[in-house]
Amino acid sequence: MTTPSPGRMADHWWWRPGWQQGSRFLTFHFTFQQAPAVHRLVSAYRHALADVSGLDLVPDTWLHLTTQGLGFTDDISPDDVRAILDAAGERLADIPAFDLTLHRPEITPEAIRWEATPSGPPSAVRAALRDAIGSVWDTVPEADDGFIPHISIAYSNSPGPASPVQAALDGVEAEPATARIDQVELIVLNRDHRMYRWETHTPLSLG
């Protein structure tokens, strides 16, 4: 993957290592199907971005905050999944529900996204999930550092200038949105059609 020049968009949908058409991936996400304030904010920006070429806009159903991956379904035994879920449930019981707030999205080369604030609570959930995974496996997937809790409203599907995206975002006046987070979900994720879609495997409650 070539690093894009400053002020340029890049295609998000290149195939990362291990991914191909039909791949299914187990991962923990926060999802936002029941978050009307977030849907209101997303709608305002989605409307503004609708005429900008080169973007795949995320519908309310597929809004998510990527948290911690496990691996491809073909590589993980059901017994390991159950053991990880049991360990995660015990640890998440000590983390209370929390609020996340979204205000103005920012542009990255491959996506337009909100950085959710505060970042501490989702980071604490991720740390608990990693601890649970580490109690079952010798190696925890994905790097421990560099986690930035974010929610994408659109993915770039082609190279191009970022200036039309920025102009569309600058034209939006919308109040911030807050979502109550009381669970994290283990999902079975796919990206077959230029969108992250999933089936819920197991929701895990906080607090």
N, C-alpha and C positions, 0 to 999 in steps of 0.2 A: 504494500500500500504506500503510494507516494504521499509525502506530507504536503498539504495544500499551502499555497502562498497566503500571506496575511490578507484578510478581506475577501477570501474566496471560500466557496462551499465545496464539499467533496461528497462522493457517493457513499452513503452509509451502508449500503447493502452488499458490499463485497463479502465474500465468504471467509469468515474467520476460521482459524485452524480447527478441524474436526467437524465443522458444519457443512451440510449439503442439503439439497432438497429432500424433505422428508425427515430430517433430524428432529428429535424430541429431547428436550433438555430439562432436567429437574433443577429448580432454583427457587429461592425464597424471595418474594416480592411483597411490598405493600401495594394494594390496589385501591381504586377509588370509585367503584361502582355506586356506592352509597355516600356521595360527597357532593350535595347540590351546590354548595358555595364554590367548590372547585369547578364544577361543570359550568357555572355562570361565568367565571373568569375565563375558562378555556374557550367558551363559546365566543366571547368578545375577540379574543386573539385569533381564533380559527376563522372567524368571519373576515378579519383584516388580512389574513394570509391566503385566503381562498384563491385570489387571482395571481398569486406569485408562482411562477413556474418552477419546477424542479423540486417540489416538496410533497411528501406524503403526510397528510394531516392525521393526527391520532384522534379517533372518536372517543367519547366518554368511556365506553366499555373497556377500552384497552389502555387507559391511563394507568401508569404504574411507576413505582420507585424501585429500581433494581437494588437488591440487598446482598444476597450471598448465593452463589451457585454451588450445586453439588456435582453435576456431571450429566452426561448423556444417559438416557434411560437404559440403553443396551449394555452399559458398563457397570450398572449398580444393581446389587441384589435387593429384592424386597425386604429381606431380613435386615440389611444395613439401613435401608430407608426407615424402617420401623424403629430401629434402635436409635437412630439420629433424632427422629421425631419425639420419641419418649424423653431423650436427654434434653432436647430443646424445650419441650413443654415444662419440664421442671425448672429450667433456668429462666424462662420467660415469665413464669409466675411471680418472679421477684421484680419485674419491671412494670411500672404502672402505665396505663394508657396516657397518651400525650396529644398535644395539638401541633400541627404543622401549618405554617403560613407561607403562601405564595404571593408574590407581588408582580414584578416585571420580569419577563423571560429574557434570557440572553442568547446570543448566537454562538455556537461552536461550529467548527467546520462541517460536522456531520448531522447536527441537530439544533433545534431551537428548544430551550429548556429553562425551567425554573430551578434554581437552587433552593431547596426547602429549608426553612429556618424554624426553630433552632436545629442545628445539625447533631447536637449531643444525643437526644433520645434515639433517633434511628441508628446512630453509631453504636449506642449501647446494645440495641437489639442485635445488630450485626455481630458485635463481640460475643454476645451470649450464644448466637447460632454457631459461630466459629468454635467456641469452647465445646459446644455439644458435638459438633462434627469431630473435633479432636479427641473426644472421649471414645469414639468408635473407630476412627481411622488414624493411622500414623501421620498422614499428611493432610492438611486442610487445603482445599482448592482455593485458588485466587490469592492475590497479594493481600497482606494484612493492612498495609498503608495505602494512601491515595483514594480512599473512599469519599466521594462527594455525593450526599443525598440529593437527587434531582429527579424531576418529572418532565418528560419531553412532550411537547405539543406537536412537533413535526420532525420528520427525518428528511434530510437532503437525499435525493435520488440521482443527482448528476452534478458534475462540476459547474461552477458559475460564480458570478459576483455575489457578495453578501449584501451589497448596498440596497437592492430592492427589498430584501427581507427586513433590513434595519428601518427603511422608510415605512414599511407597513407596520412594524412594531411601534414606531414613534408616534403613529397616528391614533393609537389606542389610549383611551382614558378609562380606567376601570379600577374599582376598589380592590384591595388585596382580598384573598380568600383564605379561610382557615378550615382545615379538615381534622376531625377527631380520629386518632389512630388507636384502635383497641385490639388489633390482631395483625399478624403477618401470615402470609399464605405460602405453603409449598405448592408450586404450580408445575404443570408440564407444558413447556413453552415451545412454540415453533415460530419460524420466520419465513414460511414458504411463499408468502404473497406480499412482500414488501410491507409487512406489518408484524409486530410482535403480538401473537395471539396465544391463548392458553386454555387449558382445562385445570380447574382447581383440584389438587390432589388432597391436601389437608390444611384447613385453617388452624392456626395456633393462637390462642387468646393471650393477651398481656394482662398482668396484674392478678 
